[in-house]
Amino acid sequence: MLMPTGQVPPTGYRISIPMAVSSRVGEDELIVGEHRYDDLMGMALQLGLV
């Protein structure tokens, strides 16, 4: 994983990353846009990075 301070080596820890996904659907009922919101601070805490 690449961080602003450099690459973080694998930790071997199992983590859980809560996320929310918001999709925009067009008139033809196909997805035309998507935004994902990940809890990156929660992930960093689980990995012991902060």
C-alpha positions as CSV (number, residue, x, y, z in Angstrom):
1,M,0.0,0.0,0.0
2,L,1.4,3.4,-1.0
3,M,1.1,6.2,1.6
4,P,2.4,9.8,1.4
5,T,5.4,8.8,3.5
6,G,6.2,5.8,1.2
7,Q,5.2,2.2,0.8
8,V,3.8,0.2,3.7
9,P,4.9,-3.4,3.8
10,P,2.2,-6.1,4.2
11,T,1.1,-6.6,7.9
12,G,-0.7,-10.0,7.5
13,Y,-3.6,-8.5,9.5
14,R,-7.2,-9.2,8.4
15,I,-9.2,-5.9,8.3
16,S,-12.8,-4.8,7.6
17,I,-13.4,-1.6,5.5
18,P,-16.9,-0.2,5.8
19,M,-18.0,1.6,2.7
20,A,-21.0,3.2,1.1
21,V,-21.7,3.2,-2.7
22,S,-24.0,5.7,-4.4
23,S,-25.0,4.9,-8.0
24,R,-26.8,7.2,-10.5
25,V,-29.1,5.4,-12.9
26,G,-29.9,6.8,-16.4
27,E,-33.2,6.8,-18.3
28,D,-32.3,3.4,-19.8
29,E,-31.9,2.0,-16.2
30,L,-28.2,1.5,-16.6
31,I,-25.7,2.9,-14.1
32,V,-24.1,6.1,-15.5
33,G,-22.1,7.1,-12.5
34,E,-20.9,5.8,-9.2
35,H,-19.3,7.2,-6.0
36,R,-17.6,5.1,-3.4
37,Y,-16.9,6.3,0.1
38,D,-14.4,4.2,2.1
39,D,-13.4,4.5,5.8
40,L,-9.7,4.9,5.1
41,M,-9.0,6.2,8.6
42,G,-10.6,3.1,10.1
43,M,-8.5,0.9,7.8
44,A,-5.3,2.8,8.9
45,L,-6.2,2.3,12.5
46,Q,-6.8,-1.4,12.1
47,L,-3.4,-1.8,10.4
48,G,-1.6,0.2,13.2
49,L,-0.6,3.0,10.9
50,V,-2.0,5.8,13.1
